[in-house]
Amino acid sequence: MAKKLYVGNLSYNTTEDGLRNLFGGFGSVASAKIIFDRETGNSKGFGFIEMSTDEEASAAIAGTNGHELDGRQLRVNEAMDKPRRDRGSGGYGGGNNW
């Protein structure tokens, strides 16, 4: 079962291919995803990597946490499995959220 890792403090210049290449040195990368702002299209400075096994994920954390990539020191740890918040429709028409 794949293990999801959080990768923070990414440079805005970092690409998903760059992440895949870095983490590929520690095992099989099932997926690499950088999170982008919907409105601006800019990177939010973090992303997620899925490694194929727990052992590869542990090796990737040990080998990349604090590693410099594109001029930034990465923060890498196991991603928390929490459900996404429902953001509603936005604006004032989305219901009584306040």
Stockholm file with secondary structure:
# STOCKHOLM 1.0

chainA/1-98         MAKKLYVGNLSYNTTEDGLRNLFGGFGSVASAKIIFDRETGNSKGFGFIEMSTDEEASAAIAGTNGHELDGRQLRVNEAMDKPRRDRGSGGYGGGNNW
#=GR chainA/1-98 SS CCEEEEEESCCTTCCHHHHHHHHHTTSCEEEEEEEECTTTCCEEEEEEEEESSHHHHHHHHHHHTTCEETTEECEEEECCCCCCCCCTTSTTTTCCCC
#=GC SS_cons        CCEEEEEESCCTTCCHHHHHHHHHTTSCEEEEEEEECTTTCCEEEEEEEEESSHHHHHHHHHHHTTCEETTEECEEEECCCCCCCCCTTSTTTTCCCC
//
